[in-house]
Amino acid sequence: AVLQGAWELRLLDQESVRDDLQASEEQCANLKQLREQEPRKKPFEEFHRLTPEERQSRFASLARANEEAVKAILTPRQMRRLRQIALQLRGPSAFREADVVAALKLTAEQKDRIRALEAELFMGKPDGASRGPGPGQGRPRPGPPRGMDDMRRGYEERLRVTSERIQE
């Protein structure tokens, strides 16, 4: 949950996310100021010199600071929505989060099925069967995502397909 603070601050760089949150002009200005603060950038300049433990600790403390700063700017409703957006963007990997598993009351069988479907989504079916036309066959393959909105739509579609398969 702490590391979400770093991710959520990055999400707020996206105009579409701020629009979804219905952030006021004042909130947008405060968020911009927060993102541009030099003290938040400086700790990463020496990251390569730190031990893995020190990096993890530094990153966790920065993420906590980011989360607290964002909480001071956004309303509780906006924070809930921001967390929903972040969860949606994680796609099927969101089902690995303990709080998601607990909220959905997933059984061991459902968790195993989710892991298998997630592997299938990212690596193909284990039996080698095609999931549709490959490169150069059928529909043209779309280019790389153009932005956060395209990425979110792709993840939402994968999550929808995964959710439908879990319910089967």
N, C-alpha and C positions, 0 to 999 in steps of 0.2 A: 504494500500500500504506500510505503514511503517513496518508492521509486516512481510512483505515479505522479508525484509532484513535478518532477523534471519533465515527464512526458506531457502533462497537462499544460505546463507553461509553453512548451513548444507548439501545442495545438492552438493556443491562443494567438500565435503568429498568423493563423489563417483567418482571413476576413469572413469566410463562410461560417466558421465556428463562432466568431464574435456575433455575427448576424443571428445565428441560431439561438444564441444565448440572449439576444436582444439587449446587448451591452449598450449602455448610454455613452454619449460622447466623453463624459468625464471618466467613466470606467475604461474606455478605450485608451484615453490619454494616459491614465495611471498604469495600464497594462504595458503600453509602449515604453513608458519611463522605466518600469520594472525590468523589461527585457533588455533595455539598453544600459542598465547600470553596470559600470565597469567592475565593481567588486565581484559580481557574479561570473564574469568572464575570466578574470585574472587567476583564480584557483586552478583552471585547466591548463594554464601555460606551463606549469611544472609537473603535470600529471605523469609524464614519462619517467620522471626521476623517483616517483613514489613506489613503494612496495605494493603488491596486490591488495594487502590488507589496508594500507593507508589510502589507496585509491578508493576502495569500497567505502571506507569510513568517510572520506571527503565527499564522495558522490552522495552518500546517504544524508549527510548534514546539509549539503546544498539543496538536495531534493526537499528535505523538511523545511528549509528556509523558503524555498520557492512556494511550496504548498501553503505555508502560513501567510506569505505575502499575497498570494492569489486569493486566499480566504478573506483577507482584509479588504479586498477590492470587490469581489463578487458577492451576490446575495446567496443564502443557502440554496434557494431554488436553482440559481445559475450553477452553483457548484455541483448539485446533483446531476444536472443536465450535462455538464462538462465531463463528469465521471461516466455517464452513459455513453457519450460520444467516444471517450477513450476506450471503453469496454467494447463498443461496436467495432472500433478500428483494430482491436486485437484479433478479431475474427475468431475462428475455432480455437485458437490458443487461449482464449478467455476461459474456456472450460477447464483449464488447468489451475485457475485461481481458486484458492480454498474458499473464499467468500462466495464465489459464484456457485461452486459445487454445493456448498451448504444451503444457499438460498434456493437452489433448484432441487435440493434433496436427491441428488443423483445416486443411483445404486452403483455397486461395483461393476455390474454388467453394463450399465449405461456408460460409465467412465471408460471401460474397455472398448466399447463400440465407438465412442467419440474418438479415442486415440487411433483406432483403425481407420475411421473415416478421415481423420485429419491427415494421417500418413498417405491415404489414397489421394486426397486432394492435392497434396504437394509432391508426391512421388509417383503417382499412377497406381492403377489397380495391381494387387500382388500377382494375379494370374496373367498379367501382361495384356489383358484385353484393352482395347482402345476405349477411351472415354469420349470419342468423337473424332472429327477430322484432325489430323496432325498438321504440322507446318506444310504449307503448299497444297493441302487437300481441302476441298470444300470451301468454307468461308475464309476470307483472308484473316490472318492472325492480327489482332489489334496491336498497336504500338505500345510503348511503355506508358504508364499513367502520366498524365500531364500535371497532376497536382493532387492535393489532399482530397478533393472531392472525388476524383476518379479512383483513388486508392480506397476511399471509404465505400464507394459503390461496389468495387470489386470484393472487398471484405464482407460487406453486407450480403452480397449475392452468395458468397461461399458459406457464410453463416446460415443463411436461409436454407440452402441445399443441405448442409450438415444437420440443421434442426429437423428438417423434414425426414431425413434418413433415420435419425434417432427415434422419431415417433413411429416409424414403420414397425 
